[in-house]
Every structure is written in structure tokens, then in C-alpha cells.
Amino acid sequence: MGELHDFAERGDLDGVRRLLDSGVPVDALDERDETALHGAAAFGHTEVLRLLLERGAAVDQTDGDQFRTALMAAAGNGHFGAVEVLLEHGTDCNAADDYDETVLVRAAGNGHAQVVQALLTAGADPLQSGELLRLPHEEAEHHGFSDIAELLRTALHAKRR
């Protein structure tokens, strides 16, 4: 099953399609307990994501270790296009991993403003905090992303109204 994941991580659309056509399960787990969707998302391969989702990949499947979703991988790495594809397919924009780190906290802490904006637009909650009990704007500020912190504070104030 590792070959599907390798192709997905490399963005090899034809290779992924060939393996799926041969009967490899779309949600097969690799040795890290991740699906090919995780790998495609982590590297921002939007066309591979679309194919996997068209073939029935579970959009909110978590890995077996830290309960992270494909959206967490895409958002944490700043892959805006991949985030958009996953949001279009109904992924949970408020999902949290086993450390209670949310997608929004992850994107904010890594300085991905465009992803943060997309998540807020999709309904991500700026009041959800992570394991360190930092709200997304606090996480952004902690890592020196004051522009993202301000964006999140604005969203936070709007939500409180």
C-alpha cells in the first residue's frame, strides 16, 4: 500500500490513478497510519487530492498517531490550494488533534495568512485554543506573525458581537 502514498506525496496523478484503478483501496493506511490524502495534502498536490476525493477518500480521516487530518497537514504547510479543495469537500475546519491543536492554530502559528483567512471564511472558530492554551491570535503573536494576529483578533471581536 505504500506505493499509493509515495505517488500521492510526489504528486504523481497518473500513478495514483493507475493504482486506484487496479483496486488499491483509496483509504489504505501506510506505516505511519496515514492515508494517501494526508500525503497529497501535506505537499499541496491539489489534483491528486481531487482524484482521491472523487474516488471516495474520507476527507476527515485522521492518522493513527496524533489524530491529524489532511486539512491539518495542508494548513500547517501553507498549501492554500489544497486547503481550498478540502474545504470544498466539507472537511471539518474546526478539527483538533490529540494535543487539541486546531487547524486554525496550526496555520496561524506557521504564518500562513491566506490559509488563516480561508479557514475563517469557512467558519473556523477563533476561540478554540491548542494544548498550550493559546488562542489562534496568541499563537500567531508568539511566533512573530503580528499581521495574522491582528486578522484573528478582528475575527474574534466580530464573533463576540
Backbone as CSV, one residue per row, in Angstrom:
resi,resn,N_x,N_y,N_z,CA_x,CA_y,CA_z,C_x,C_y,C_z
1,MET,0.807,-1.190,0.000,0.000,0.000,0.000,0.859,1.266,0.000
2,GLY,2.118,1.167,0.348,2.985,2.325,0.416,3.188,3.022,-0.907
3,GLU,3.034,2.293,-2.006,3.246,2.887,-3.319,2.218,3.986,-3.598
4,LEU,0.970,3.778,-3.211,-0.066,4.792,-3.388,0.318,6.067,-2.649
5,HIS,0.793,5.914,-1.440,1.181,7.068,-0.628,2.382,7.786,-1.232
6,ASP,3.330,7.010,-1.728,4.501,7.611,-2.373,4.096,8.439,-3.587
7,PHE,3.231,7.869,-4.420,2.762,8.599,-5.597,2.007,9.862,-5.186
8,ALA,1.166,9.760,-4.167,0.386,10.913,-3.705,1.301,12.018,-3.184
9,GLU,2.304,11.648,-2.403,3.233,12.643,-1.855,4.053,13.315,-2.955
10,ARG,4.338,12.592,-4.019,5.107,13.153,-5.137,4.230,13.917,-6.127
11,GLY,2.916,13.776,-5.986,2.011,14.438,-6.914,1.879,13.723,-8.238
12,ASP,2.144,12.429,-8.250,2.081,11.628,-9.474,0.630,11.194,-9.721
13,LEU,-0.118,12.050,-10.408,-1.536,11.814,-10.650,-1.779,10.521,-11.423
14,ASP,-0.986,10.272,-12.458,-1.166,9.055,-13.254,-0.875,7.804,-12.427
15,GLY,0.152,7.866,-11.596,0.477,6.728,-10.748,-0.622,6.442,-9.745
16,VAL,-1.162,7.486,-9.138,-2.263,7.314,-8.183,-3.477,6.719,-8.899
17,ARG,-3.809,7.268,-10.054,-4.962,6.780,-10.814,-4.787,5.303,-11.186
18,ARG,-3.601,4.948,-11.648,-3.332,3.560,-12.045,-3.520,2.606,-10.864
19,LEU,-3.008,2.973,-9.702,-3.139,2.100,-8.530,-4.589,1.991,-8.067
20,LEU,-5.301,3.106,-8.069,-6.714,3.050,-7.679,-7.509,2.196,-8.664
21,ASP,-7.210,2.346,-9.957,-7.897,1.539,-10.973,-7.603,0.054,-10.821
22,SER,-6.429,-0.266,-10.257,-6.065,-1.681,-10.069,-6.669,-2.277,-8.798
23,GLY,-7.370,-1.441,-8.021,-8.053,-1.962,-6.842,-7.430,-1.615,-5.504
24,VAL,-6.381,-0.821,-5.482,-5.807,-0.401,-4.200,-6.841,0.474,-3.492
25,PRO,-7.166,0.176,-2.240,-8.168,0.970,-1.508,-7.711,2.427,-1.335
26,VAL,-8.628,3.343,-1.610,-8.302,4.767,-1.566,-7.890,5.225,-0.162
27,ASP,-8.437,4.604,0.877,-8.123,4.995,2.253,-7.157,4.031,2.948
28,ALA,-6.375,3.306,2.157,-5.378,2.396,2.742,-4.407,3.197,3.614
29,LEU,-4.029,2.603,4.728,-3.091,3.254,5.640,-1.666,2.811,5.355
30,ASP,-0.732,3.729,5.495,0.683,3.373,5.350,1.267,3.048,6.718
31,GLU,2.573,2.907,6.776,3.231,2.541,8.035,3.122,3.625,9.101
32,ARG,2.759,4.847,8.708,2.549,5.944,9.674,1.072,6.092,10.019
33,ASP,0.273,5.139,9.547,-1.184,5.186,9.730,-1.803,6.424,9.107
34,GLU,-1.281,6.825,7.957,-1.831,7.937,7.195,-2.377,7.421,5.877
35,THR,-3.336,8.141,5.348,-3.860,7.806,4.021,-3.094,8.602,2.970
36,ALA,-3.307,8.248,1.714,-2.690,8.993,0.617,-3.178,10.440,0.611
37,LEU,-4.398,10.667,1.096,-4.934,12.023,1.170,-4.061,12.903,2.058
38,HIS,-3.587,12.347,3.162,-2.675,13.095,4.046,-1.416,13.528,3.284
39,GLY,-0.841,12.583,2.563,0.397,12.879,1.845,0.207,13.914,0.756
40,ALA,-0.860,13.779,-0.015,-1.133,14.759,-1.068,-1.375,16.135,-0.469
41,ALA,-2.083,16.192,0.644,-2.370,17.473,1.308,-1.098,18.102,1.865
42,ALA,-0.262,17.293,2.490,0.965,17.805,3.113,1.900,18.450,2.098
43,PHE,1.833,17.979,0.839,2.706,18.524,-0.201,1.959,19.421,-1.188
44,GLY,0.669,19.652,-0.937,-0.091,20.599,-1.746,-0.463,20.141,-3.137
45,HIS,-0.620,18.848,-3.341,-0.940,18.317,-4.665,-2.459,18.302,-4.885
46,THR,-2.972,19.416,-5.372,-4.421,19.594,-5.460,-5.099,18.614,-6.411
47,GLU,-4.486,18.316,-7.547,-5.128,17.402,-8.494,-5.186,15.982,-7.931
48,VAL,-4.166,15.593,-7.213,-4.197,14.277,-6.563,-5.274,14.264,-5.484
49,LEU,-5.379,15.359,-4.729,-6.448,15.449,-3.722,-7.819,15.285,-4.371
50,ARG,-8.037,16.004,-5.466,-9.329,15.917,-6.153,-9.638,14.485,-6.595
51,LEU,-8.643,13.812,-7.159,-8.842,12.431,-7.606,-9.180,11.520,-6.425
52,LEU,-8.408,11.614,-5.360,-8.650,10.766,-4.195,-10.046,11.009,-3.615
53,LEU,-10.446,12.264,-3.553,-11.775,12.592,-3.024,-12.882,12.109,-3.960
54,GLU,-12.661,12.249,-5.267,-13.635,11.727,-6.243,-13.794,10.220,-6.113
55,ARG,-12.711,9.558,-5.736,-12.736,8.098,-5.605,-13.204,7.652,-4.213
56,GLY,-13.629,8.597,-3.387,-14.238,8.232,-2.113,-13.370,8.337,-0.882
57,ALA,-12.233,9.002,-0.968,-11.386,9.166,0.223,-12.163,9.897,1.310
58,ALA,-12.005,9.441,2.530,-12.651,10.077,3.684,-11.923,11.388,3.991
59,VAL,-12.601,12.494,3.800,-11.965,13.806,3.893,-11.438,14.106,5.296
60,ASP,-12.072,13.563,6.328,-11.638,13.845,7.699,-10.985,12.658,8.396
61,GLN,-10.503,11.703,7.615,-9.771,10.562,8.188,-8.565,11.085,8.965
62,THR,-8.391,10.603,10.181,-7.234,11.023,10.977,-6.137,9.983,10.892
63,ASP,-4.916,10.428,11.148,-3.824,9.459,11.214,-3.955,8.692,12.520
64,GLY,-3.252,7.604,12.633,-3.391,6.747,13.806,-2.547,7.172,14.983
65,ASP,-1.735,8.187,14.810,-0.792,8.577,15.850,-1.263,9.806,16.621
66,GLN,-1.492,10.872,15.904,-1.832,12.126,16.577,-3.201,12.657,16.173
67,PHE,-3.957,11.861,15.447,-5.315,12.202,15.044,-5.376,13.485,14.215
68,ARG,-4.420,13.626,13.321,-4.387,14.787,12.440,-5.080,14.456,11.129
69,THR,-5.774,15.450,10.595,-6.475,15.290,9.326,-5.623,15.823,8.182
70,ALA,-6.076,15.549,6.967,-5.396,16.084,5.783,-5.423,17.607,5.790
71,LEU,-6.518,18.197,6.267,-6.595,19.658,6.338,-5.510,20.206,7.259
72,MET,-5.248,19.536,8.339,-4.188,19.986,9.252,-2.831,19.975,8.548
73,ALA,-2.601,18.939,7.750,-1.328,18.849,7.019,-1.209,19.975,5.998
74,ALA,-2.270,20.202,5.237,-2.244,21.248,4.213,-2.122,22.632,4.849
75,ALA,-2.913,22.894,5.868,-2.920,24.216,6.509,-1.603,24.502,7.210
76,GLY,-1.067,23.511,7.889,0.195,23.688,8.601,1.367,23.969,7.680
77,ASN,1.274,23.469,6.453,2.345,23.684,5.477,2.053,24.840,4.524
78,GLY,0.919,25.502,4.719,0.605,26.685,3.924,0.150,26.417,2.507
79,HIS,-0.400,25.257,2.250,-0.841,24.907,0.899,-2.288,25.358,0.688
80,PHE,-2.423,26.625,0.318,-3.734,27.245,0.170,-4.633,26.487,-0.795
81,GLY,-4.115,26.101,-1.937,-4.922,25.372,-2.914,-5.455,24.067,-2.355
82,ALA,-4.627,23.354,-1.630,-5.058,22.092,-1.017,-6.113,22.355,0.053
83,VAL,-5.929,23.419,0.818,-6.918,23.790,1.838,-8.259,24.063,1.161
84,GLU,-8.244,24.803,0.063,-9.483,25.107,-0.655,-10.180,23.839,-1.136
85,VAL,-9.418,22.908,-1.705,-10.008,21.659,-2.200,-10.664,20.895,-1.049
86,LEU,-9.976,20.790,0.056,-10.517,20.047,1.201,-11.757,20.735,1.776
87,LEU,-11.726,22.064,1.856,-12.898,22.798,2.342,-14.082,22.613,1.393
88,GLU,-13.824,22.610,0.091,-14.888,22.381,-0.897,-15.546,21.019,-0.700
89,HIS,-14.793,20.081,-0.165,-15.315,18.725,0.052,-15.824,18.501,1.472
90,GLY,-16.010,19.590,2.211,-16.689,19.510,3.503,-15.857,19.094,4.690
91,THR,-14.544,19.251,4.617,-13.714,18.899,5.762,-14.055,19.771,6.973
92,ASP,-13.801,19.265,8.138,-14.088,19.976,9.386,-12.994,21.008,9.654
93,CYS,-13.332,22.281,9.489,-12.331,23.337,9.678,-12.053,23.623,11.153
94,ASN,-12.752,22.944,12.060,-12.502,23.104,13.492,-11.942,21.828,14.130
95,ALA,-11.458,20.930,13.313,-10.888,19.682,13.842,-9.672,19.982,14.714
96,ALA,-9.468,19.128,15.708,-8.315,19.267,16.600,-7.611,17.926,16.705
97,ASP,-6.293,17.967,16.874,-5.533,16.725,17.013,-5.514,16.287,18.474
98,ASP,-4.721,15.284,18.788,-4.724,14.761,20.160,-4.082,15.705,21.158
99,TYR,-3.498,16.797,20.689,-2.983,17.845,21.571,-3.957,19.022,21.629
100,ASP,-5.140,18.823,21.070,-6.158,19.867,20.945,-5.699,21.047,20.111
101,GLU,-4.695,20.821,19.261,-4.263,21.876,18.352,-5.203,21.878,17.166
102,THR,-5.802,23.017,16.896,-6.758,23.117,15.801,-6.049,23.462,14.495
103,VAL,-6.799,23.331,13.423,-6.290,23.697,12.107,-5.909,25.177,12.099
104,LEU,-6.745,26.021,12.698,-6.503,27.457,12.707,-5.264,27.807,13.533
105,VAL,-5.086,27.165,14.669,-3.886,27.389,15.492,-2.640,27.008,14.697
106,ARG,-2.712,25.890,14.002,-1.567,25.402,13.221,-1.211,26.375,12.092
107,ALA,-2.205,26.830,11.349,-1.948,27.766,10.252,-1.437,29.103,10.778
108,ALA,-2.034,29.587,11.851,-1.625,30.876,12.430,-0.204,30.813,12.964
109,GLY,0.129,29.742,13.657,1.458,29.599,14.241,2.562,29.425,13.219
110,ASN,2.180,29.008,12.011,3.169,28.833,10.941,3.182,30.004,9.962
111,GLY,2.360,31.013,10.230,2.419,32.238,9.440,1.750,32.199,8.084
112,HIS,0.704,31.423,7.940,0.052,31.272,6.647,-1.237,32.100,6.592
113,ALA,-1.086,33.375,6.304,-2.200,34.333,6.351,-3.334,33.963,5.398
114,GLN,-3.009,33.580,4.178,-4.045,33.250,3.196,-4.852,32.031,3.658
115,VAL,-4.185,31.076,4.258,-4.867,29.891,4.786,-5.740,30.282,5.975
116,VAL,-5.211,31.117,6.861,-5.991,31.579,8.013,-7.272,32.249,7.533
117,GLN,-7.160,33.125,6.543,-8.347,33.815,6.023,-9.348,32.823,5.441
118,ALA,-8.868,31.842,4.696,-9.766,30.836,4.116,-10.475,30.041,5.205
119,LEU,-9.752,29.698,6.256,-10.354,28.940,7.357,-11.403,29.767,8.083
120,LEU,-11.108,31.041,8.323,-12.084,31.917,8.967,-13.337,32.051,8.112
121,THR,-13.148,32.218,6.822,-14.277,32.331,5.903,-15.127,31.061,5.919
122,ALA,-14.472,29.920,6.096,-15.177,28.632,6.135,-15.836,28.363,7.488
123,GLY,-15.573,29.218,8.476,-16.209,29.050,9.776,-15.322,28.557,10.893
124,ALA,-14.018,28.570,10.695,-13.121,28.152,11.782,-13.305,29.080,12.979
125,ASP,-13.290,28.507,14.155,-13.567,29.235,15.396,-12.295,29.858,15.967
126,PRO,-12.201,31.193,15.991,-11.007,31.838,16.551,-10.918,31.746,18.076
127,LEU,-11.929,31.147,18.705,-11.916,30.979,20.166,-11.393,29.620,20.613
128,GLN,-11.118,28.705,19.665,-10.579,27.396,20.030,-9.087,27.516,20.271
129,SER,-8.628,26.944,21.386,-7.205,27.005,21.702,-6.564,25.631,21.567
130,GLY,-5.245,25.622,21.572,-4.492,24.388,21.477,-4.017,23.908,22.834
131,GLU,-3.125,22.923,22.801,-2.623,22.298,24.028,-1.976,23.310,24.961
132,LEU,-1.297,24.279,24.392,-0.631,25.289,25.216,-1.599,26.380,25.658
133,LEU,-2.885,26.137,25.389,-3.971,27.034,25.766,-3.845,28.406,25.133
134,ARG,-3.179,28.451,23.992,-3.112,29.698,23.238,-4.243,29.726,22.229
135,LEU,-4.905,30.864,22.159,-5.866,31.083,21.091,-5.093,31.295,19.796
136,PRO,-5.745,31.129,18.645,-5.013,31.287,17.383,-4.266,32.613,17.261
137,HIS,-4.874,33.719,17.698,-4.170,35.002,17.588,-2.955,35.059,18.513
138,GLU,-3.050,34.398,19.653,-1.909,34.351,20.577,-0.776,33.497,19.997
139,GLU,-1.144,32.428,19.308,-0.140,31.566,18.671,0.586,32.332,17.571
140,ALA,-0.175,33.075,16.780,0.439,33.887,15.717,1.378,34.932,16.314
141,GLU,0.929,35.600,17.349,1.748,36.623,18.007,3.013,36.007,18.597
142,HIS,2.867,34.860,19.231,4.003,34.162,19.847,5.101,33.864,18.821
143,HIS,4.697,33.577,17.597,5.659,33.240,16.545,6.032,34.436,15.672
144,GLY,5.597,35.622,16.070,6.008,36.844,15.382,5.199,37.215,14.157
145,PHE,3.998,36.666,14.026,3.155,36.968,12.879,2.066,37.956,13.291
146,SER,2.464,39.203,13.505,1.539,40.209,14.030,0.396,40.517,13.072
147,ASP,0.639,40.441,11.762,-0.434,40.695,10.801,-1.524,39.627,10.914
148,ILE,-1.123,38.384,11.106,-2.088,37.298,11.268,-2.793,37.424,12.617
149,ALA,-2.046,37.806,13.635,-2.650,38.009,14.964,-3.732,39.073,14.887
150,GLU,-3.479,40.138,14.167,-4.476,41.208,14.030,-5.699,40.717,13.258
151,LEU,-5.481,39.972,12.193,-6.589,39.385,11.434,-7.465,38.523,12.342
152,LEU,-6.826,37.724,13.174,-7.558,36.835,14.082,-8.249,37.593,15.206
153,ARG,-7.619,38.648,15.708,-8.269,39.469,16.740,-9.528,40.126,16.173
154,THR,-9.444,40.583,14.945,-10.614,41.178,14.291,-11.737,40.142,14.181
155,ALA,-11.401,38.929,13.773,-12.396,37.855,13.682,-12.963,37.511,15.053
156,LEU,-12.113,37.536,16.045,-12.520,37.235,17.416,-13.529,38.269,17.920
157,HIS,-13.240,39.539,17.677,-14.154,40.605,18.105,-15.486,40.517,17.365
158,ALA,-15.436,40.183,16.084,-16.668,40.044,15.308,-17.510,38.890,15.829
159,LYS,-16.857,37.813,16.231,-17.564,36.642,16.744,-18.227,36.949,18.095
160,ARG,-17.584,37.765,18.902,-18.110,38.085,20.233,-19.308,39.030,20.184
161,ARG,-19.485,39.695,19.064,-20.615,40.656,18.942,-21.923,39.977,18.764
